[in-house]
Amino acid sequence: MTISGVLTLTMVYALIAPEAALRSTFGESLDGSVADVVVRNWGALIGLVGAMLIYGARRPAVRGLTLVIAGRP
């Protein structure tokens, strides 16, 4: 869980550079301010799931809930 959490947490990169994150993840980029907001929110949500995976790896009491939330599509 810790390794997958750290890898998932790297999507916080989309908060800092949304266009570069889109290019490195999908190979294409979007233009416009709305696209930047959507990509930043997407990066924040995925980064939070990564932080939650790291926390759940250390705390057995919340491990089940963490895996359920991280595993939902």
GROMACS elastic network, one bead per residue, 0.5 to 0.9 nm:
[ bonds ]
;  ai    aj funct       b0    kb
    1     4     6  0.52794   500
    1     5     6  0.58718   500
    1     6     6  0.85578   500
    1    53     6  0.59376   500
    1    54     6  0.64591   500
    1    56     6  0.77029   500
    1    57     6  0.55377   500
    1    67     6  0.87841   500
    2     6     6  0.61479   500
    2     7     6  0.86291   500
    2    50     6  0.86868   500
    2    53     6  0.65317   500
    2    55     6  0.82362   500
    2    56     6  0.84334   500
    2    57     6  0.58951   500
    2    58     6  0.83508   500
    3     6     6  0.51806   500
    3     7     6  0.62581   500
    3     8     6  0.85436   500
    3    53     6  0.89345   500
    3    54     6  0.79828   500
    4     7     6  0.50790   500
    4     8     6  0.59808   500
    4     9     6  0.84020   500
    4    50     6  0.73079   500
    4    53     6  0.74437   500
    4    54     6  0.81474   500
    5     8     6  0.50299   500
    5     9     6  0.59051   500
    5    10     6  0.87096   500
    5    47     6  0.86093   500
    5    49     6  0.74846   500
    5    51     6  0.61677   500
    5    52     6  0.73773   500
    5    54     6  0.50980   500
    5    55     6  0.86410   500
    5    57     6  0.86746   500
    6    10     6  0.65412   500
    6    50     6  0.62025   500
    6    51     6  0.74865   500
    6    53     6  0.82223   500
    6    54     6  0.70014   500
    7    10     6  0.54466   500
    7    11     6  0.78323   500
    7    50     6  0.72821   500
    8    11     6  0.59539   500
    8    12     6  0.84398   500
    8    46     6  0.65596   500
    8    47     6  0.60789   500
    8    48     6  0.85839   500
    8    49     6  0.72281   500
    8    51     6  0.79985   500
    8    53     6  0.85936   500
    9    12     6  0.59792   500
    9    13     6  0.85198   500
    9    43     6  0.88525   500
    9    44     6  0.89656   500
    9    46     6  0.69350   500
    9    48     6  0.69959   500
    9    49     6  0.73530   500
    9    51     6  0.60704   500
    9    53     6  0.89793   500
    9    54     6  0.89341   500
   10    13     6  0.59469   500
   10    14     6  0.85412   500
   10    43     6  0.87722   500
   10    46     6  0.87576   500
   10    47     6  0.66723   500
   10    50     6  0.80106   500
   11    14     6  0.56883   500
   11    15     6  0.79051   500
   11    21     6  0.78718   500
   11    42     6  0.85786   500
   11    43     6  0.51974   500
   11    44     6  0.73909   500
   11    45     6  0.88147   500
   11    46     6  0.62846   500
   11    47     6  0.53970   500
   11    50     6  0.84754   500
   12    15     6  0.54169   500
   12    16     6  0.72744   500
   12    40     6  0.82905   500
   12    43     6  0.52481   500
   12    44     6  0.57761   500
   12    45     6  0.85474   500
   12    46     6  0.74712   500
   12    47     6  0.50800   500
   12    48     6  0.83339   500
   13    16     6  0.53694   500
   13    17     6  0.62126   500
   13    18     6  0.74315   500
   13    20     6  0.86812   500
   13    21     6  0.65432   500
   13    40     6  0.88116   500
   13    43     6  0.70328   500
   13    44     6  0.88053   500
   13    47     6  0.86441   500
   14    17     6  0.52084   500
   14    19     6  0.76632   500
   14    20     6  0.76028   500
   14    21     6  0.51321   500
   14    22     6  0.76083   500
   14    39     6  0.64939   500
   14    40     6  0.55086   500
   14    41     6  0.83955   500
   14    42     6  0.77515   500
   14    44     6  0.75156   500
   15    18     6  0.60094   500
   15    21     6  0.86816   500
   15    36     6  0.88927   500
   15    37     6  0.89999   500
   15    39     6  0.75563   500
   15    41     6  0.74445   500
   15    42     6  0.85078   500
   15    43     6  0.58663   500
   15    44     6  0.64648   500
   16    21     6  0.87105   500
   16    40     6  0.77926   500
   17    20     6  0.54800   500
   17    21     6  0.61233   500
   17    22     6  0.87485   500
   17    36     6  0.88689   500
   17    40     6  0.82916   500
   18    21     6  0.50682   500
   18    22     6  0.62126   500
   18    23     6  0.86746   500
   18    29     6  0.87777   500
   18    35     6  0.85368   500
   18    36     6  0.59589   500
   18    37     6  0.84806   500
   18    38     6  0.89997   500
   18    39     6  0.58024   500
   18    40     6  0.60498   500
   18    43     6  0.81707   500
   19    22     6  0.51961   500
   19    23     6  0.62832   500
   19    24     6  0.87007   500
   19    28     6  0.86208   500
   19    29     6  0.57838   500
   19    30     6  0.70141   500
   19    31     6  0.80926   500
   19    35     6  0.88195   500
   19    36     6  0.72927   500
   19    39     6  0.81378   500
   20    23     6  0.50532   500
   20    24     6  0.61025   500
   20    25     6  0.84655   500
   20    29     6  0.76733   500
   21    24     6  0.51831   500
   21    25     6  0.59500   500
   21    26     6  0.82794   500
   21    29     6  0.85108   500
   21    39     6  0.84520   500
   21    43     6  0.87531   500
   22    25     6  0.51593   500
   22    26     6  0.56161   500
   22    27     6  0.67520   500
   22    28     6  0.62228   500
   22    29     6  0.54350   500
   22    30     6  0.78153   500
   22    39     6  0.77466   500
   23    26     6  0.55365   500
   23    29     6  0.53621   500
   23    30     6  0.89383   500
   24    27     6  0.56576   500
   24    28     6  0.78920   500
   25    28     6  0.81478   500
   26    29     6  0.78453   500
   30    35     6  0.61648   500
   30    36     6  0.80266   500
   31    34     6  0.82751   500
   31    35     6  0.63260   500
   31    36     6  0.76988   500
   32    35     6  0.54338   500
   32    36     6  0.65799   500
   33    36     6  0.50612   500
   33    37     6  0.63852   500
   33    38     6  0.87456   500
   34    37     6  0.51533   500
   34    38     6  0.62197   500
   34    39     6  0.85929   500
   35    38     6  0.51225   500
   35    39     6  0.60413   500
   35    40     6  0.84370   500
   36    39     6  0.52093   500
   36    40     6  0.59932   500
   36    41     6  0.85515   500
   37    40     6  0.51360   500
   37    41     6  0.61514   500
   37    42     6  0.85012   500
   38    41     6  0.52154   500
   38    42     6  0.60700   500
   38    43     6  0.86026   500
   39    43     6  0.60760   500
   39    44     6  0.85354   500
   40    43     6  0.50967   500
   40    44     6  0.61459   500
   40    45     6  0.86775   500
   41    44     6  0.50063   500
   41    45     6  0.61506   500
   41    46     6  0.85800   500
   42    45     6  0.52920   500
   42    46     6  0.62300   500
   42    47     6  0.84695   500
   43    46     6  0.52438   500
   43    47     6  0.59091   500
   43    48     6  0.85025   500
   44    47     6  0.50155   500
   44    48     6  0.60909   500
   44    49     6  0.86843   500
   45    48     6  0.51234   500
   45    49     6  0.63936   500
   45    50     6  0.87573   500
   46    49     6  0.51180   500
   46    50     6  0.63569   500
   46    51     6  0.88006   500
   47    51     6  0.62831   500
   47    52     6  0.85750   500
   48    51     6  0.50026   500
   48    52     6  0.60779   500
   48    53     6  0.85731   500
   49    53     6  0.61629   500
   49    54     6  0.87310   500
   49    66     6  0.82556   500
   49    69     6  0.78850   500
   49    70     6  0.61672   500
   50    53     6  0.50603   500
   50    54     6  0.64145   500
   50    55     6  0.86987   500
   50    70     6  0.82102   500
   51    54     6  0.51678   500
   51    55     6  0.62342   500
   51    56     6  0.85616   500
   52    56     6  0.59351   500
   52    57     6  0.84873   500
   52    66     6  0.64179   500
   52    70     6  0.82561   500
   53    56     6  0.50008   500
   53    57     6  0.61085   500
   53    58     6  0.88289   500
   53    63     6  0.80535   500
   53    66     6  0.61856   500
   53    67     6  0.73623   500
   53    70     6  0.73896   500
   54    57     6  0.51929   500
   54    58     6  0.67629   500
   54    59     6  0.89704   500
   55    58     6  0.53816   500
   55    59     6  0.62620   500
   55    62     6  0.82947   500
   55    63     6  0.82405   500
   55    66     6  0.84546   500
   56    59     6  0.50179   500
   56    60     6  0.65211   500
   56    61     6  0.79228   500
   56    62     6  0.56144   500
   56    64     6  0.79851   500
   56    65     6  0.82727   500
   56    66     6  0.58251   500
   56    67     6  0.79442   500
   57    60     6  0.69153   500
   57    62     6  0.86055   500
   57    63     6  0.64079   500
   57    66     6  0.87432   500
   58    62     6  0.89703   500
   58    63     6  0.81585   500
   59    62     6  0.58909   500
   59    63     6  0.63212   500
   60    64     6  0.77733   500
   61    64     6  0.74990   500
   61    65     6  0.85716   500
   62    65     6  0.54604   500
   62    66     6  0.60871   500
   62    67     6  0.87105   500
   63    66     6  0.50755   500
   63    67     6  0.62026   500
   63    68     6  0.86568   500
   64    67     6  0.52346   500
   64    68     6  0.62378   500
   64    69     6  0.87018   500
   65    68     6  0.50969   500
   65    69     6  0.61790   500
   65    70     6  0.85241   500
   66    69     6  0.52488   500
   66    70     6  0.60263   500
   66    71     6  0.83846   500
   67    70     6  0.50946   500
   67    71     6  0.58133   500
   67    72     6  0.85476   500
   68    71     6  0.51990   500
   68    72     6  0.63218   500
   69    72     6  0.54875   500
   69    73     6  0.88236   500
   70    73     6  0.81203   500
